Amino acid sequence: MKKDYIEDLKDELEESPLLRSEMYQILRKYEELYDDYMDDGMAPSEVEKKLGTPSEIVSDIMSSRKKVTQWLNPVVYFTFLLSAIIYLMIGYFTGLWHPTWLVFLLSPIVYFYKRN
């Protein structure tokens, strides 16, 4: 049963956009978890129920990845750069350095807008 479960997980991972190295790390982790649960005296059906279905595992991995990489959005990074450019230009040409720092609030506003 372990072999079938790991094969199913491998098939699901191959269909996902994960890198090969990530896929093999995940497979090794779940093989170890499977073995650990079996060593604790669980039946294969209980182990598979505890670990979840392969499609659930891949879905959880992908959803957690989206949460982690949300800051990698190019629009958010561009607003940080744009804020700095606007700040420097207004400060240099008008001498209004102090109130111009408020332009840096543009970045969190864009981030929260893009998140929703």
ROFI-680451 format. One line per field, with one value per atom (N, C-alpha, C, CB): z, y negated, x; atom name; residue in one letter. Coordinates in steps of 0.02 Angstrom, whole numbers, plus 50000, padded with zeros to 5 digits. Glycine has a CB too. Layout:
N
pz c(Z  ...)
py c(Y  ...)
px c(X  ...)
name c(CA  ...)
resn c(a  ...)
***
This chain:
116
pz c(50000  50000  50000  50059  50035  50037  49967  50083  49930  49862  49818  49831  49823  49783  49803  49791  49869  49894  49870  49971  49876  49854  49779  49876  49742  49669  49650  49637  49685  49673  49689  49715  49744  49763  49711  49832  49686  49635  49571  49619  49551  49492  49501  49477  49560  49573  49573  49641  49602  49604  49535  49650  49492  49424  49383  49389  49399  49364  49390  49370  49447  49477  49448  49554  49457  49431  49476  49421  49521  49566  49527  49624  49551  49523  49542  49548  49502  49516  49584  49462  49602  49666  49724  49673  49717  49769  49772  49755  49714  49711  49748  49638  49736  49769  49844  49737  49865  49937  49970  49949  49937  49964  49967  49922  49915  49914  49971  49847  49980  50035  50103  50033  50111  50174  50188  50173  50138  50148  50155  50091  50124  50135  50208  50087  50233  50303  50351  50318  50337  50379  50379  50355  50320  50313  50355  50238  50349  50387  50462  50366  50483  50554  50582  50564  50545  50569  50571  50523  50522  50522  50582  50455  50598  50656  50721  50657  50721  50781  50788  50779  50740  50745  50708  50815  50666  50629  50568  50607  50550  50489  50428  50491  50370  50310  50295  50251  50305  50292  50340  50297  50403  50451  50434  50522  50411  50392  50334  50372  50283  50225  50243  50171  50290  50312  50349  50357  50390  50429  50383  50481  50333  50287  50239  50249  50220  50172  50103  50170  50058  49989  49954  49950  49904  49867  49837  49813  49812  49783  49836  49747  49897  49951  49971  50012  49972  49990  49940  49992  49876  49824  49827  49754  49838  49843  49901  49850  49958  50017  50004  50078  49972  49956  49910  49924  49858  49811  49842  49750  49885  49916  49965  49952  50002  50047  50009  50094  49951  49909  49884  49849  49865  49842  49896  49817  49958  50013  50025  50077  50018  50030  49975  50036  49913  49857  49836  49798  49877  49860  49855  49911  49895  49892  49829  49953  49793  49733  49673  49716  49685  49633  49606  49659  49541  49514  49524  49441  49526  49536  49604  49528  49655  49722  49725  49773  49695  49695  49656  49665  49601  49561  49601  49497  49642  49681  49733  49716  49760  49805  49767  49835  49708  49667  49646  49605  49624  49603  49661  49575  49720  49779  49793  49841  49787  49799  49747  49798  49685  49631  49641  49561  49656  49667  49727  49680  49780  49840  49823  49895  49788  49772  49724  49741  49675  49627  49660  49569  49699  49733  49783  49768  49821  49870  49837  49911  49782  49749  49716  49697  49680  49641  49682  49584  49736  49775  49845  49780  49869  49936  49991  49947  49972  50021  50041  49993  50075  50093  50147  50116  50197  50254  50236  50308  50206  50194  50137  50177  50097  50039  50059  49990  50119  50140  50139  50210  50140  50138  50074  50146  50023  49960  49970  49906  50022  50035  50060  50086  50079  50098  50037  50135  49979  49917  49912  49856  49932  49926  49966  49948  50032  50068  50042  50141  50018  49991  49929  49973  49885  49825  49844  49777  49893  49915  49939  49970  49982  50008  49954  50066  49908  49852  49807  49811  49792  49750  49785  49730  49851  49889  49887  49961  49888  49888  49818  49926)
py c(50059  50000  49937  50000  49939  49880  49863  49892  49915  49904  49871  49971  49894  49865  49792  49906  49780  49713  49664  49714  49685  49641  49631  49672  49683  49677  49627  49745  49631  49584  49512  49603  49505  49439  49414  49442  49457  49438  49415  49496  49451  49432  49363  49485  49351  49286  49230  49287  49244  49193  49178  49216  49229  49219  49174  49285  49174  49132  49060  49160  49049  48982  48944  48986  48878  48838  48837  48768  48885  48888  48910  48935  48888  48910  48983  48865  49016  49087  49096  49115  49052  49059  49052  49007  49005  48997  49059  48935  49086  49144  49203  49163  49213  49270  49259  49280  49196  49182  49199  49109  49180  49193  49268  49159  49303  49376  49410  49405  49389  49417  49403  49389  49342  49324  49368  49249  49378  49418  49493  49408  49516  49585  49594  49604  49546  49549  49546  49492  49501  49496  49561  49438  49589  49653  49707  49675  49712  49761  49749  49761  49685  49669  49690  49594  49676  49696  49772  49665  49805  49879  49906  49907  49876  49897  49886  49859  49836  49823  49872  49752  49918  49969  49955  49981  49905  49889  49934  49814  49948  49987  49941  50018  49969  49928  49882  49972  49907  49865  49805  49907  49817  49762  49710  49789  49735  49690  49646  49730  49676  49638  49588  49685  49607  49562  49503  49599  49517  49464  49417  49495  49444  49402  49363  49446  49391  49360  49389  49284  49374  49399  49360  49393  49392  49356  49290  49401  49288  49225  49171  49237  49191  49142  49116  49173  49160  49140  49089  49201  49103  49057  48991  49089  48995  48934  48891  48952  48922  48885  48853  48931  48890  48864  48803  48918  48809  48754  48693  48777  48703  48646  48611  48668  48650  48618  48582  48671  48607  48575  48508  48620  48504  48441  48389  48451  48409  48361  48336  48394  48379  48361  48315  48423  48329  48292  48231  48337  48212  48155  48091  48147  48085  48025  48024  48022  48078  48079  48048  48150  48018  47985  47926  47963  47922  47867  47799  47879  47795  47730  47702  47737  47745  47723  47698  47780  47735  47713  47648  47766  47641  47581  47520  47588  47527  47469  47447  47486  47494  47474  47430  47536  47453  47415  47348  47455  47348  47287  47238  47303  47262  47219  47184  47259  47221  47193  47140  47248  47154  47105  47042  47137  47050  46991  46950  47013  46985  46951  46910  47002  46941  46906  46847  46954  46856  46802  46742  46827  46755  46700  46666  46726  46705  46676  46635  46730  46658  46624  46559  46669  46563  46505  46454  46528  46474  46426  46414  46451  46458  46451  46473  46379  46504  46528  46600  46522  46611  46678  46708  46678  46666  46693  46718  46640  46680  46707  46759  46651  46760  46804  46877  46784  46891  46962  46999  46965  46963  46996  47036  46943  47022  47059  47133  47028  47149  47219  47259  47223  47226  47261  47291  47213  47271  47298  47373  47263  47397  47468  47514  47480  47501  47545  47540  47529  47482  47475  47519  47401  47518  47560  47633  47543  47651  47721  47746  47730  47708  47729  47729  47685  47683  47681  47742  47616  47760  47819  47884  47820  47885  47945  47962  47938  47912  47922  47925  47868)
px c(50040  50000  50043  49954  50099  50143  50166  50202  50186  50212  50159  50234  50097  50043  50030  49979  50030  50018  50072  50015  50134  50190  50188  50258  50171  50165  50110  50150  50053  49998  50020  49937  50056  50082  50131  50115  50173  50221  50185  50269  50134  50096  50063  50042  50035  50005  50057  49968  50115  50168  50196  50225  50199  50225  50178  50234  50114  50066  50067  49997  50098  50100  50160  50105  50161  50217  50279  50194  50285  50343  50406  50330  50463  50527  50539  50585  50579  50594  50626  50641  50672  50706  50656  50763  50609  50558  50514  50515  50497  50454  50486  50439  50551  50585  50593  50653  50602  50605  50538  50623  50484  50418  50405  50363  50424  50415  50454  50438  50516  50557  50525  50628  50500  50468  50408  50448  50366  50306  50322  50257  50375  50397  50418  50455  50456  50478  50419  50528  50372  50312  50273  50268  50266  50230  50263  50226  50329  50367  50362  50440  50366  50360  50293  50371  50240  50173  50166  50118  50196  50193  50232  50221  50289  50328  50291  50394  50246  50205  50148  50178  50140  50089  50024  50074  50024  49963  49957  49964  49895  49882  49890  49810  49906  49915  49856  49928  49795  49737  49733  49672  49753  49754  49807  49766  49865  49919  49897  49983  49867  49845  49790  49821  49748  49696  49726  49645  49777  49811  49850  49858  49883  49923  49878  49972  49822  49778  49789  49789  49744  49751  49806  49683  49837  49890  49866  49917  49805  49781  49773  49714  49752  49747  49816  49713  49864  49933  49959  49980  49952  49977  49938  49971  49874  49833  49855  49759  49869  49893  49961  49897  50005  50071  50066  50116  50024  50018  49984  49978  49935  49902  49949  49838  49990  50038  50092  50069  50110  50160  50134  50179  50071  50043  50044  49972  50033  50035  50105  50007  50154  50223  50249  50267  50232  50260  50219  50267  50171  50130  50171  50075  50224  50266  50308  50310  50312  50353  50317  50372  50260  50222  50263  50152  50276  50316  50285  50328  50219  50186  50204  50110  50205  50221  50293  50209  50339  50409  50417  50454  50381  50387  50364  50345  50312  50289  50340  50223  50380  50434  50485  50468  50503  50551  50521  50572  50459  50426  50420  50356  50406  50401  50468  50379  50521  50588  50604  50642  50588  50602  50561  50586  50497  50454  50479  50380  50498  50523  50586  50539  50632  50694  50683  50744  50639  50627  50592  50584  50540  50505  50551  50441  50588  50634  50688  50665  50716  50771  50747  50804  50691  50669  50630  50627  50598  50559  50586  50488  50629  50657  50609  50676  50553  50504  50519  50433  50574  50594  50549  50666  50533  50496  50426  50491  50382  50314  50313  50266  50365  50365  50374  50419  50398  50407  50341  50438  50285  50220  50209  50165  50247  50241  50258  50287  50296  50313  50253  50369  50199  50138  50103  50091  50124  50095  50107  50124  50165  50182  50136  50253  50125  50079  50007  50080  49987  49920  49912  49905  49961  49959  49960  50018  50001  50004  49937  50057  49904  49840  49786  49819  49790  49743  49752  49752  49814  49828  49810  49902  49816  49801  49727  49824  49686  49613  49589  49576)
name c(N  CA  C  CB  N  CA  C  CB  N  CA  C  CB  N  CA  C  CB  N  CA  C  CB  N  CA  C  CB  N  CA  C  CB  N  CA  C  CB  N  CA  C  CB  N  CA  C  CB  N  CA  C  CB  N  CA  C  CB  N  CA  C  CB  N  CA  C  CB  N  CA  C  CB  N  CA  C  CB  N  CA  C  CB  N  CA  C  CB  N  CA  C  CB  N  CA  C  CB  N  CA  C  CB  N  CA  C  CB  N  CA  C  CB  N  CA  C  CB  N  CA  C  CB  N  CA  C  CB  N  CA  C  CB  N  CA  C  CB  N  CA  C  CB  N  CA  C  CB  N  CA  C  CB  N  CA  C  CB  N  CA  C  CB  N  CA  C  CB  N  CA  C  CB  N  CA  C  CB  N  CA  C  CB  N  CA  C  CB  N  CA  C  CB  N  CA  C  CB  N  CA  C  CB  N  CA  C  CB  N  CA  C  CB  N  CA  C  CB  N  CA  C  CB  N  CA  C  CB  N  CA  C  CB  N  CA  C  CB  N  CA  C  CB  N  CA  C  CB  N  CA  C  CB  N  CA  C  CB  N  CA  C  CB  N  CA  C  CB  N  CA  C  CB  N  CA  C  CB  N  CA  C  CB  N  CA  C  CB  N  CA  C  CB  N  CA  C  CB  N  CA  C  CB  N  CA  C  CB  N  CA  C  CB  N  CA  C  CB  N  CA  C  CB  N  CA  C  CB  N  CA  C  CB  N  CA  C  CB  N  CA  C  CB  N  CA  C  CB  N  CA  C  CB  N  CA  C  CB  N  CA  C  CB  N  CA  C  CB  N  CA  C  CB  N  CA  C  CB  N  CA  C  CB  N  CA  C  CB  N  CA  C  CB  N  CA  C  CB  N  CA  C  CB  N  CA  C  CB  N  CA  C  CB  N  CA  C  CB  N  CA  C  CB  N  CA  C  CB  N  CA  C  CB  N  CA  C  CB  N  CA  C  CB  N  CA  C  CB  N  CA  C  CB  N  CA  C  CB  N  CA  C  CB  N  CA  C  CB  N  CA  C  CB  N  CA  C  CB  N  CA  C  CB  N  CA  C  CB  N  CA  C  CB  N  CA  C  CB  N  CA  C  CB  N  CA  C  CB  N  CA  C  CB  N  CA  C  CB  N  CA  C  CB  N  CA  C  CB  N  CA  C  CB  N  CA  C  CB  N  CA  C  CB  N  CA  C  CB  N  CA  C  CB  N  CA  C  CB  N  CA  C  CB  N  CA  C  CB  N  CA  C  CB  N  CA  C  CB)
resn c(m  m  m  m  k  k  k  k  k  k  k  k  d  d  d  d  y  y  y  y  i  i  i  i  e  e  e  e  d  d  d  d  l  l  l  l  k  k  k  k  d  d  d  d  e  e  e  e  l  l  l  l  e  e  e  e  e  e  e  e  s  s  s  s  p  p  p  p  l  l  l  l  l  l  l  l  r  r  r  r  s  s  s  s  e  e  e  e  m  m  m  m  y  y  y  y  q  q  q  q  i  i  i  i  l  l  l  l  r  r  r  r  k  k  k  k  y  y  y  y  e  e  e  e  e  e  e  e  l  l  l  l  y  y  y  y  d  d  d  d  d  d  d  d  y  y  y  y  m  m  m  m  d  d  d  d  d  d  d  d  g  g  g  g  m  m  m  m  a  a  a  a  p  p  p  p  s  s  s  s  e  e  e  e  v  v  v  v  e  e  e  e  k  k  k  k  k  k  k  k  l  l  l  l  g  g  g  g  t  t  t  t  p  p  p  p  s  s  s  s  e  e  e  e  i  i  i  i  v  v  v  v  s  s  s  s  d  d  d  d  i  i  i  i  m  m  m  m  s  s  s  s  s  s  s  s  r  r  r  r  k  k  k  k  k  k  k  k  v  v  v  v  t  t  t  t  q  q  q  q  w  w  w  w  l  l  l  l  n  n  n  n  p  p  p  p  v  v  v  v  v  v  v  v  y  y  y  y  f  f  f  f  t  t  t  t  f  f  f  f  l  l  l  l  l  l  l  l  s  s  s  s  a  a  a  a  i  i  i  i  i  i  i  i  y  y  y  y  l  l  l  l  m  m  m  m  i  i  i  i  g  g  g  g  y  y  y  y  f  f  f  f  t  t  t  t  g  g  g  g  l  l  l  l  w  w  w  w  h  h  h  h  p  p  p  p  t  t  t  t  w  w  w  w  l  l  l  l  v  v  v  v  f  f  f  f  l  l  l  l  l  l  l  l  s  s  s  s  p  p  p  p  i  i  i  i  v  v  v  v  y  y  y  y  f  f  f  f  y  y  y  y  k  k  k  k  r  r  r  r  n  n  n  n)
***
